[in-house]
Amino acid sequence: MLLVYLAIGAVHAEDAAGHWEGEISLPGAALGIRVDLEQANGDWKGTIDIPAQGLRGFALGDVKAGGGHVSFTLPKVPGDPKFSGEVSANGQSIGGNFTQGGQALPFKLNRADKSAAANSGPAKGIAGKGFAGVWQATFKQGPIELRIVMNMTGDDTALTGTLTSIDQGSTEMPINKATATGKGLVMEIKSIGATYEGTMSENGAEIGGNWKQSGQTTALTFNRLAKAPDTSRAQDPKRPYPYQDEEVMFANVGAGIRLAGTFTVPKTPGRHPAVVLLTGSGPQDRNEEIMGHRPFLVLADHLTRQGFAVLRFDDRGFAKSEGDFSKATDLDFVGDALAAVAWLKTRPEVDAARIGLAGHSEGGIVAPRAAAQSKDVAFIVLMAGVGVPMDQVLIRQAADLLRTTGAGEAMIAKQNDLQRELMRLIRTNAPGRATESQVRALLHESVKNTSKEEASALGINDAMIDAQVSMVSSPWFAEILKYDPAATLAQVRCPVLAINGGKDLQVASGENLRAIEQALKNGGNSDVTVVEFPELNHLFQSSQTGAVAEYATNAETFNIKALNTISDWLRKRADLH
């Protein structure tokens, strides 16, 4: 979060009005910002966007301009950050220093034409009648903004519909109850424990009301759209494909479940080498959809065009796959991966001796565990895989992500202490109610000195704490904390490609790539390739800061250099010419 103070040189105050874009130079990164200033009836006001933090349209406070100087603040944001600088002689740039929590950092802004943010919703709806149709709202979750699309069908006496959080994935959530009374609407969405009550405007262009979920109430306005928004990204492949694609189901016999996926295979005759794609942490669909991007759709398309059969599938208990994700650990995901390999061996289009795994993030943990168990795995690709103990990964992750917000080292040290205590609790207690109670108490203690305003600005609420408690108290988290990547990697004998982005803030590139390479070689593996892409983030997008919120606003889904590195390496190992 940033609190902004600008001091502008000897120019007219009016020269401060307008749209400005630039960055703050953080240690090892640049934090992009957009500032809008305007004067009305002698008073100044403005807003700031910080895309890497998911912050958009945050109202500035105490905006002043006069005598060539401008100042403003972000109200109720911790650390009291400020800018001070000067406008250039031609009025086209502002440069100076930014301070927050004792830190001083340079910044620069340039005057620019204003364009809509990549994931912004409509400013207003179109007029219409009745509740049937397509509606869009922007849900604010602390500093993050998420677009929600509501698709309502039927007349006002019998409404049905779905909701989709299009920045989190394309999965439709059924609206279990929708009741219209005049201009009023009441909805219930049982799958996420949410309700909504709103009132349609006189012209039918919007529905304004309150969203209630996990004990929190949030104002939410839906705007009527002429048609559903296009959520495709530039790299999404378009039909018709130059290869076969098939919806499939395959069994994990040991778990007693069936998994749903998509199988793509070249049209050329003969048996093809094959790759199973393994998703990252959290319930994911077969495309690994995240913040509007579908990286596994892009990767599968690329590899199939390069001569590989590819199987990608929904995580157990998610989308169309059977099972219970909440009770699963990485050992279960290893079983799912090997079930996918076993199914591919039955396909006449696949060469059973050339089947490999490509795992992203947590999938980069699952892949070597599967390869160490089964000789059926001929090669593995680790994309942002882990080579150091998970507690080290998570502590480094929290620190790196905090730095992109401008947090000082004192705040980062406090966060690290909290992480270590959380992990101690998990290691010394079996998952259960006692552990949940201890974790909840620790999290509440960590924020007890945070004001309501500061907590709101940072997105801290009961729902967020509930989600953290659920995650760290789960069997999955307890199991993964015990996992030793080095011991597993030392058992992997098949060829390995490990790649990472230099701006990955979730799995730090240098330390993990070094550890992966060393562990594999310590085990006697002589076919190990390690590649770092300095400008790419955790999703292998070209990146400014590497911050998570930047994923959604990035036009790129999967950098072509990374794609080509993967396919070139695979073609050599699969003996494709």
C-alpha positions as CSV (number, residue, x, y, z in Angstrom):
1,M,0.0,0.0,0.0
2,L,1.2,3.5,-0.7
3,L,0.5,6.9,0.8
4,V,1.2,9.5,-1.8
5,Y,2.8,13.0,-1.5
6,L,3.9,14.9,-4.6
7,A,5.8,18.2,-4.6
8,I,5.9,19.8,-8.1
9,G,8.3,22.4,-9.2
10,A,7.7,25.9,-10.5
11,V,4.8,25.3,-12.8
12,H,1.1,26.3,-12.6
13,A,-1.0,24.1,-10.3
14,E,-3.3,23.3,-13.2
15,D,-0.3,21.4,-14.8
16,A,-0.7,18.7,-12.1
17,A,-4.2,17.8,-13.5
18,G,-4.4,14.8,-15.7
19,H,-3.4,11.1,-15.9
20,W,0.1,10.1,-14.9
21,E,1.8,6.7,-15.2
22,G,5.2,5.5,-13.9
23,E,6.9,3.6,-11.2
24,I,8.5,3.5,-7.8
25,S,12.0,1.9,-7.8
26,L,11.9,-0.8,-5.2
27,P,15.0,-2.9,-4.3
28,G,15.4,-5.2,-7.2
29,A,12.0,-4.3,-8.8
30,A,9.9,-1.5,-10.1
31,L,6.3,-0.9,-8.8
32,G,4.1,0.5,-11.5
33,I,1.5,3.2,-10.5
34,R,-1.1,5.3,-12.2
35,V,-2.3,8.6,-10.7
36,D,-5.3,10.8,-11.8
37,L,-5.6,14.3,-10.5
38,E,-8.3,16.9,-11.2
39,Q,-9.5,20.2,-9.9
40,A,-13.2,21.2,-9.5
41,N,-14.5,24.4,-8.0
42,G,-11.1,25.1,-6.5
43,D,-10.8,21.8,-4.8
44,W,-8.5,19.0,-5.8
45,K,-9.2,15.3,-5.8
46,G,-7.7,12.2,-7.4
47,T,-7.2,8.4,-7.4
48,I,-4.3,6.0,-7.7
49,D,-4.0,2.6,-9.3
50,I,-1.3,0.1,-8.3
51,P,-1.8,-2.8,-10.7
52,A,0.8,-5.1,-9.1
53,Q,-1.3,-4.9,-5.8
54,G,-4.6,-5.2,-7.6
55,L,-5.5,-1.7,-6.4
56,R,-7.6,0.4,-8.7
57,G,-9.4,3.7,-8.3
58,F,-8.3,4.2,-4.6
59,A,-9.5,7.7,-3.6
60,L,-6.8,10.1,-2.5
61,G,-7.2,12.2,0.5
62,D,-6.2,15.8,1.4
63,V,-5.3,16.6,-2.2
64,K,-3.7,20.0,-2.5
65,A,-2.0,21.9,-5.4
66,G,-0.6,25.4,-5.4
67,G,2.6,27.4,-5.9
68,G,3.9,24.6,-8.1
69,H,3.4,22.0,-5.4
70,V,1.0,19.1,-5.2
71,S,0.4,16.7,-2.2
72,F,-2.1,14.0,-1.5
73,T,-2.4,10.9,0.7
74,L,-3.9,7.4,0.7
75,P,-6.2,7.6,3.8
76,K,-5.9,5.0,6.5
77,V,-3.0,3.0,4.8
78,P,-0.3,1.8,7.2
79,G,3.2,3.2,7.1
80,D,2.2,6.8,6.1
81,P,3.9,6.6,2.6
82,K,4.6,9.9,0.8
83,F,6.0,11.2,-2.5
84,S,7.7,14.5,-3.1
85,G,9.0,15.6,-6.5
86,E,9.0,18.2,-9.3
87,V,7.3,18.5,-12.6
88,S,9.7,18.8,-15.5
89,A,10.0,22.1,-17.4
90,N,7.8,20.8,-20.2
91,G,5.1,19.6,-17.7
92,Q,5.4,16.0,-19.0
93,S,6.9,14.2,-16.1
94,I,7.2,14.2,-12.3
95,G,10.2,12.9,-10.5
96,G,11.3,12.7,-6.9
97,N,11.4,10.5,-3.8
98,F,8.9,8.3,-2.2
99,T,9.0,7.5,1.5
100,Q,7.2,4.9,3.6
101,G,7.9,3.5,7.0
102,G,11.4,5.0,7.1
103,Q,12.3,4.0,3.6
104,A,13.2,6.5,0.8
105,L,12.9,5.3,-2.8
106,P,13.0,7.2,-6.1
107,F,9.9,7.5,-8.3
108,K,9.0,8.9,-11.7
109,L,5.7,9.6,-13.4
110,N,5.0,10.5,-17.0
111,R,1.9,12.2,-18.4
112,A,0.0,9.7,-20.5
113,D,-3.3,9.0,-22.3
114,K,-5.7,7.2,-20.0
115,S,-6.9,3.8,-21.1
116,A,-9.1,1.3,-19.3
117,A,-7.5,-1.1,-17.0
118,A,-7.1,-4.6,-18.4
119,N,-9.6,-6.2,-16.0
120,S,-11.9,-3.2,-15.3
121,G,-15.7,-3.6,-15.5
122,P,-18.2,-1.3,-17.2
123,A,-18.7,2.1,-15.6
124,K,-22.4,1.8,-16.1
125,G,-24.9,-0.6,-17.5
126,I,-27.3,-0.4,-20.4
127,A,-31.0,0.1,-19.9
128,G,-33.3,-2.8,-19.9
129,K,-36.3,-4.6,-18.4
130,G,-36.4,-7.6,-16.1
131,F,-33.6,-9.4,-14.3
132,A,-32.9,-11.9,-17.2
133,G,-29.7,-11.2,-19.0
134,V,-25.9,-10.8,-18.4
135,W,-24.7,-8.6,-15.6
136,Q,-21.2,-7.7,-14.3
137,A,-20.0,-6.5,-11.0
138,T,-16.6,-5.7,-9.5
139,F,-16.1,-7.3,-6.0
140,K,-13.6,-5.6,-3.8
141,Q,-11.6,-7.9,-1.5
142,G,-9.3,-5.6,0.4
143,P,-7.0,-4.1,-2.3
144,I,-7.9,-6.7,-4.9
145,E,-10.8,-6.3,-7.3
146,L,-12.5,-9.3,-9.0
147,R,-15.0,-9.3,-11.8
148,I,-18.2,-11.3,-11.3
149,V,-20.5,-12.1,-14.2
150,M,-24.1,-13.1,-13.5
151,N,-26.0,-14.8,-16.2
152,M,-29.8,-14.9,-15.4
153,T,-32.4,-16.6,-17.4
154,G,-36.2,-17.0,-17.3
155,D,-38.8,-14.3,-16.4
156,D,-39.1,-12.5,-13.1
157,T,-41.5,-15.2,-11.8
158,A,-39.1,-18.1,-12.4
159,L,-35.4,-17.0,-12.5
160,T,-32.4,-19.3,-12.7
161,G,-28.8,-18.4,-13.3
162,T,-25.1,-18.8,-12.6
163,L,-22.2,-16.6,-11.3
164,T,-18.7,-16.7,-12.5
165,S,-15.6,-15.0,-11.0
166,I,-13.9,-14.5,-14.3
167,D,-10.6,-13.4,-12.8
168,Q,-10.4,-16.6,-10.7
169,G,-11.5,-19.1,-13.3
170,S,-14.4,-19.9,-15.6
171,T,-16.2,-22.3,-13.3
172,E,-19.9,-21.4,-13.1
173,M,-21.5,-21.4,-9.7
174,P,-25.2,-22.1,-9.7
175,I,-27.6,-19.6,-8.2
176,N,-29.7,-21.9,-6.0
177,K,-32.4,-19.4,-5.3
178,A,-33.3,-16.2,-7.2
179,T,-36.5,-14.4,-6.2
180,A,-37.7,-11.2,-7.8
181,T,-40.2,-8.9,-6.1
182,G,-40.9,-5.8,-8.2
183,K,-37.5,-4.1,-8.5
184,G,-36.0,-6.2,-5.7
185,L,-33.8,-9.3,-6.1
186,V,-32.7,-11.9,-3.5
187,M,-30.2,-14.6,-4.4
188,E,-28.5,-17.5,-2.6
189,I,-25.3,-19.2,-3.8
190,K,-24.9,-22.3,-1.6
191,S,-21.6,-23.5,-3.0
192,I,-19.8,-20.5,-1.5
193,G,-22.2,-19.7,1.3
194,A,-23.2,-16.3,-0.1
195,T,-26.4,-14.3,-0.4
196,Y,-27.2,-11.1,-2.3
197,E,-30.0,-8.6,-1.9
198,G,-30.4,-5.8,-4.4
199,T,-32.7,-3.3,-6.1
200,M,-32.8,-2.6,-9.8
201,S,-32.6,1.0,-10.9
202,E,-35.6,2.7,-12.6
203,N,-34.1,2.3,-16.1
204,G,-33.0,-1.3,-15.4
205,A,-29.3,-0.6,-16.0
206,E,-28.0,-1.7,-12.7
207,I,-28.8,-3.6,-9.5
208,G,-27.4,-2.1,-6.3
209,G,-27.3,-4.0,-3.1
210,N,-25.3,-6.0,-0.5
211,W,-23.3,-9.2,-0.8
212,K,-23.1,-11.3,2.4
213,Q,-20.5,-14.1,2.8
214,S,-18.6,-15.5,5.8
215,G,-20.1,-12.9,8.1
216,Q,-19.0,-10.0,6.0
217,T,-21.3,-7.6,4.1
218,T,-20.0,-5.8,1.0
219,A,-21.7,-3.3,-1.2
220,L,-22.0,-4.7,-4.7
221,T,-23.5,-3.2,-7.9
222,F,-24.2,-5.2,-11.0
223,N,-24.3,-3.5,-14.4
224,R,-26.4,-4.9,-17.3
225,L,-24.3,-5.9,-20.3
226,A,-25.4,-6.2,-24.0
227,K,-23.6,-9.6,-24.1
228,A,-21.2,-11.7,-22.0
229,P,-17.7,-10.3,-21.8
230,D,-15.0,-11.9,-23.9
231,T,-12.6,-13.5,-21.4
232,S,-10.3,-15.0,-24.0
233,R,-6.6,-14.0,-24.0
234,A,-4.4,-13.3,-27.0
235,Q,-2.6,-16.6,-26.7
236,D,-5.7,-18.8,-26.3
237,P,-5.8,-21.2,-29.3
238,K,-8.7,-20.8,-31.6
239,R,-10.7,-23.6,-33.3
240,P,-10.4,-25.4,-35.6
241,Y,-7.2,-27.0,-34.1
242,P,-4.7,-28.7,-36.4
243,Y,-4.8,-31.8,-34.1
244,Q,-7.4,-34.0,-32.5
245,D,-8.9,-33.1,-29.1
246,E,-11.1,-35.4,-27.0
247,E,-12.9,-35.1,-23.7
248,V,-11.9,-38.1,-21.6
249,M,-12.4,-39.8,-18.2
250,F,-9.8,-42.1,-16.6
251,A,-9.7,-44.0,-13.4
252,N,-7.5,-43.9,-10.3
253,V,-8.4,-47.4,-9.3
254,G,-6.6,-47.2,-5.9
255,A,-8.5,-44.1,-4.9
256,G,-11.8,-45.3,-6.4
257,I,-12.3,-42.1,-8.4
258,R,-12.5,-41.0,-12.1
259,L,-10.7,-37.9,-13.3
260,A,-11.9,-35.8,-16.2
261,G,-9.6,-34.2,-18.8
262,T,-8.8,-33.3,-22.3
263,F,-6.5,-35.4,-24.5
264,T,-4.9,-33.8,-27.6
265,V,-3.0,-35.7,-30.2
266,P,-1.3,-34.9,-33.5
267,K,-3.1,-36.0,-36.7
268,T,0.0,-37.6,-38.0
269,P,0.0,-41.4,-38.1
270,G,2.0,-43.6,-35.6
271,R,2.6,-43.6,-31.9
272,H,3.5,-40.3,-30.3
273,P,5.4,-39.3,-27.2
274,A,3.1,-38.0,-24.5
275,V,3.1,-35.5,-21.7
276,V,0.8,-35.3,-18.6
277,L,0.4,-31.7,-17.3
278,L,0.2,-31.4,-13.5
279,T,-1.3,-28.2,-11.9
280,G,-0.1,-26.0,-9.1
281,S,-1.5,-25.6,-5.6
282,G,-5.2,-25.3,-4.8
283,P,-8.1,-26.8,-6.7
284,Q,-7.4,-26.2,-10.4
285,D,-9.1,-27.1,-13.6
286,R,-7.4,-28.8,-16.6
287,N,-6.3,-25.5,-18.1
288,E,-4.8,-24.3,-14.7
289,E,-7.0,-21.2,-15.1
290,I,-5.9,-18.4,-13.0
291,M,-6.9,-14.7,-13.1
292,G,-8.3,-15.0,-16.6
293,H,-5.3,-16.9,-18.0
294,R,-5.3,-20.6,-19.1
295,P,-1.6,-21.5,-19.2
296,F,-2.1,-25.2,-19.6
297,L,-4.5,-24.7,-22.6
298,V,-1.7,-22.7,-24.2
299,L,1.0,-25.2,-23.2
300,A,-1.0,-28.2,-24.4
301,D,-1.7,-26.5,-27.7
302,H,2.0,-25.7,-28.2
303,L,3.2,-29.2,-27.4
304,T,0.6,-30.9,-29.5
305,R,1.6,-28.8,-32.5
306,Q,5.2,-29.9,-31.8
307,G,4.3,-33.6,-32.1
308,F,3.3,-34.6,-28.6
309,A,0.1,-36.2,-27.3
310,V,-0.9,-34.2,-24.2
311,L,-3.3,-35.1,-21.3
312,R,-4.4,-32.3,-18.9
313,F,-7.1,-33.0,-16.3
314,D,-9.1,-31.3,-13.6
315,D,-7.8,-31.8,-10.1
316,R,-9.7,-34.4,-8.0
317,G,-12.9,-33.1,-6.6
318,F,-12.9,-30.0,-8.8
319,A,-14.8,-29.2,-12.0
320,K,-15.7,-32.5,-13.7
321,S,-13.3,-34.8,-11.7
322,E,-14.5,-37.0,-8.8
323,G,-13.0,-37.1,-5.3
324,D,-12.6,-34.8,-2.4
325,F,-9.9,-32.2,-2.9
326,S,-10.1,-30.9,0.7
327,K,-8.9,-34.3,2.1
328,A,-6.2,-34.9,-0.5
329,T,-2.4,-34.6,0.1
330,D,0.4,-34.6,-2.4
331,L,0.6,-38.4,-2.1
332,D,-2.9,-38.5,-3.5
333,F,-1.9,-36.2,-6.4
334,V,1.1,-38.5,-7.1
335,G,-1.5,-41.4,-7.5
336,D,-3.6,-39.3,-9.9
337,A,-0.5,-38.5,-12.0
338,L,0.5,-42.2,-12.2
339,A,-3.1,-43.0,-13.1
340,A,-2.9,-40.6,-16.0
341,V,0.3,-42.3,-17.2
342,A,-1.3,-45.7,-16.9
343,W,-4.3,-44.5,-19.0
344,L,-2.0,-43.1,-21.7
345,K,-0.3,-46.5,-22.0
346,T,-3.6,-47.9,-23.1
347,R,-4.0,-45.4,-26.0
348,P,-3.0,-46.7,-29.4
349,E,-1.8,-43.1,-30.4
350,V,0.8,-43.1,-27.6
351,D,4.3,-44.6,-27.4
352,A,4.2,-46.2,-23.9
353,A,8.0,-45.9,-23.6
354,R,7.9,-42.1,-24.1
355,I,5.4,-40.7,-21.5
356,G,6.5,-37.9,-19.3
357,L,5.2,-35.4,-16.7
358,A,5.3,-31.6,-16.8
359,G,4.4,-30.0,-13.4
360,H,4.0,-26.4,-12.5
361,S,4.7,-25.1,-9.0
362,E,3.2,-27.8,-6.7
363,G,3.0,-29.9,-9.8
364,G,6.8,-29.6,-9.8
365,I,6.7,-31.4,-6.5
366,V,4.3,-34.1,-7.6
367,A,6.2,-34.9,-10.8
368,P,9.5,-36.0,-9.2
369,R,7.7,-38.0,-6.5
370,A,5.8,-39.8,-9.3
371,A,9.0,-40.4,-11.3
372,A,10.9,-41.7,-8.3
373,Q,8.1,-44.3,-7.8
374,S,7.6,-45.4,-11.4
375,K,9.8,-46.4,-14.3
376,D,6.9,-45.7,-16.6
377,V,7.8,-41.9,-16.4
378,A,10.3,-41.3,-19.1
379,F,11.1,-37.7,-18.4
380,I,9.9,-34.7,-16.3
381,V,9.7,-31.0,-16.7
382,L,9.6,-28.9,-13.5
383,M,8.2,-25.4,-14.1
384,A,8.8,-23.3,-11.0
385,G,9.5,-26.5,-9.1
386,V,10.7,-26.7,-5.5
387,G,14.2,-27.8,-4.4
388,V,14.4,-26.5,-0.9
389,P,12.3,-27.4,2.2
390,M,8.8,-26.0,2.0
391,D,9.1,-23.8,5.2
392,Q,12.0,-22.1,3.5
393,V,10.0,-21.6,0.3
394,L,7.0,-20.1,2.2
395,I,9.0,-17.7,4.4
396,R,10.9,-16.4,1.3
397,Q,7.6,-16.2,-0.6
398,A,6.0,-14.0,2.1
399,A,9.0,-11.7,2.3
400,D,9.3,-11.2,-1.5
401,L,5.6,-10.5,-1.9
402,L,5.6,-8.0,0.9
403,R,8.5,-6.1,-0.7
404,T,6.4,-5.5,-3.8
405,T,4.0,-3.6,-1.6
406,G,6.8,-1.3,-0.3
407,A,6.8,-2.9,3.1
408,G,9.8,-2.2,5.3
409,E,12.2,-4.8,6.7
410,A,10.7,-4.6,10.2
411,M,7.2,-5.6,8.8
412,I,8.9,-8.4,6.8
413,A,10.7,-9.7,9.9
414,K,7.5,-9.7,11.9
415,Q,5.8,-11.7,9.1
416,N,8.7,-14.2,9.0
417,D,8.4,-14.7,12.8
418,L,4.6,-15.4,12.3
419,Q,5.3,-17.9,9.6
420,R,7.9,-19.8,11.7
421,E,5.5,-20.0,14.6
422,L,2.7,-21.2,12.4
423,M,4.9,-24.0,11.0
424,R,6.0,-25.0,14.5
425,L,2.4,-25.4,15.5
426,I,1.7,-27.5,12.4
427,R,4.7,-29.7,12.9
428,T,4.1,-30.4,16.6
429,N,0.4,-31.0,16.4
430,A,-1.7,-33.4,14.4
431,P,-4.3,-31.7,12.2
432,G,-7.5,-31.1,14.1
433,R,-9.6,-28.7,16.1
434,A,-6.9,-28.0,18.7
435,T,-4.5,-27.0,15.9
436,E,-7.1,-24.8,14.3
437,S,-7.8,-23.0,17.6
438,Q,-4.1,-22.3,18.1
439,V,-3.6,-21.1,14.5
440,R,-6.6,-18.8,14.8
441,A,-5.4,-17.4,18.1
442,L,-2.0,-16.7,16.6
443,L,-3.4,-15.0,13.5
444,H,-5.7,-12.8,15.6
445,E,-2.8,-11.9,17.9
446,S,-0.7,-10.9,14.8
447,V,-3.3,-8.3,13.8
448,K,-4.6,-7.1,17.2
449,N,-2.8,-3.8,16.9
450,T,-4.2,-3.2,13.4
451,S,-7.0,-0.6,13.2
452,K,-10.2,-1.5,11.4
453,E,-9.3,1.0,8.7
454,E,-5.9,-0.5,8.2
455,A,-7.3,-4.1,8.2
456,S,-9.8,-3.1,5.5
457,A,-7.1,-1.5,3.4
458,L,-5.0,-4.7,3.7
459,G,-7.9,-7.0,3.0
460,I,-7.7,-8.5,6.6
461,N,-11.1,-9.8,7.8
462,D,-12.7,-12.8,9.4
463,A,-13.2,-14.6,6.1
464,M,-9.5,-14.2,5.2
465,I,-8.4,-15.6,8.6
466,D,-10.9,-18.5,8.2
467,A,-9.3,-19.3,4.9
468,Q,-5.8,-19.2,6.3
469,V,-6.8,-21.4,9.3
470,S,-8.4,-23.9,7.0
471,M,-5.4,-24.1,4.7
472,V,-2.6,-24.4,7.3
473,S,-4.6,-26.8,9.5
474,S,-5.3,-29.2,6.6
475,P,-3.7,-32.7,6.1
476,W,-2.2,-31.4,2.8
477,F,-0.3,-28.6,4.5
478,A,1.0,-30.9,7.3
479,E,2.2,-33.5,4.8
480,I,3.9,-31.0,2.5
481,L,5.8,-29.4,5.4
482,K,7.4,-32.8,6.0
483,Y,8.4,-33.3,2.4
484,D,12.2,-33.2,1.6
485,P,12.6,-32.3,-2.1
486,A,16.3,-33.2,-2.1
487,A,15.7,-36.8,-0.9
488,T,13.1,-37.4,-3.6
489,L,15.1,-35.7,-6.4
490,A,18.1,-37.8,-5.6
491,Q,16.0,-40.9,-6.6
492,V,14.9,-39.6,-10.0
493,R,16.8,-41.3,-12.8
494,C,14.9,-40.0,-15.9
495,P,15.9,-36.8,-17.8
496,V,14.9,-33.6,-16.1
497,L,14.3,-30.0,-17.3
498,A,13.9,-27.4,-14.5
499,I,12.9,-23.9,-15.5
500,N,12.0,-20.8,-13.5
501,G,11.4,-17.1,-13.8
502,G,13.9,-14.7,-12.2
503,K,10.9,-12.6,-11.1
504,D,9.1,-15.5,-9.5
505,L,8.1,-14.3,-6.0
506,Q,6.2,-17.5,-5.1
507,V,9.1,-20.0,-5.7
508,A,12.4,-18.1,-5.7
509,S,14.3,-19.0,-8.8
510,G,18.0,-19.1,-7.8
511,E,17.9,-21.1,-4.6
512,N,15.4,-23.6,-5.9
513,L,17.1,-24.2,-9.3
514,R,20.4,-24.7,-7.6
515,A,19.0,-27.1,-5.1
516,I,17.1,-29.1,-7.8
517,E,20.2,-29.4,-9.9
518,Q,22.5,-30.4,-7.0
519,A,20.1,-33.0,-5.6
520,L,19.6,-34.7,-9.0
521,K,23.3,-34.8,-9.6
522,N,24.0,-36.1,-6.1
523,G,21.7,-39.0,-6.9
524,G,23.7,-39.8,-10.1
525,N,21.3,-38.3,-12.7
526,S,23.5,-37.2,-15.6
527,D,20.7,-35.7,-17.8
528,V,19.8,-32.5,-16.0
529,T,19.0,-29.2,-17.7
530,V,18.4,-26.0,-15.7
531,V,17.2,-22.7,-17.2
532,E,16.3,-19.4,-15.6
533,F,14.4,-16.7,-17.5
534,P,15.4,-13.4,-15.8
535,E,12.3,-11.3,-16.7
536,L,9.6,-13.9,-16.2
537,N,7.3,-14.4,-13.2
538,H,5.7,-17.5,-11.5
539,L,3.4,-18.0,-14.5
540,F,6.2,-17.5,-17.0
541,Q,4.8,-14.2,-18.1
542,S,7.1,-11.2,-18.9
543,S,6.8,-9.2,-15.7
544,Q,7.5,-5.9,-14.1
545,T,7.5,-6.8,-10.5
546,G,6.5,-10.5,-10.2
547,A,3.6,-9.6,-7.9
548,V,0.6,-11.9,-7.9
549,A,-1.9,-9.2,-8.8
550,E,0.1,-8.4,-11.9
551,Y,-0.9,-11.8,-13.4
552,A,-4.4,-10.7,-14.3
553,T,-3.4,-7.4,-15.9
554,N,-0.6,-9.0,-18.0
555,A,-1.5,-9.5,-21.7
556,E,0.9,-12.5,-21.9
557,T,-0.2,-15.9,-20.8
558,F,3.0,-18.0,-21.4
559,N,6.2,-16.5,-22.7
560,I,7.1,-18.0,-26.1
561,K,10.8,-18.4,-25.1
562,A,9.8,-20.6,-22.2
563,L,7.4,-22.5,-24.4
564,N,10.1,-23.1,-27.0
565,T,12.6,-24.1,-24.4
566,I,10.2,-26.8,-23.1
567,S,9.3,-28.2,-26.5
568,D,12.9,-28.1,-27.9
569,W,14.1,-30.0,-24.8
570,L,11.3,-32.5,-25.0
571,R,11.7,-33.1,-28.7
572,K,15.4,-34.0,-28.2
573,R,14.6,-36.4,-25.3
574,A,11.7,-38.0,-27.3
575,D,13.9,-38.3,-30.4
576,L,11.6,-36.2,-32.6
577,H,13.3,-34.6,-35.6
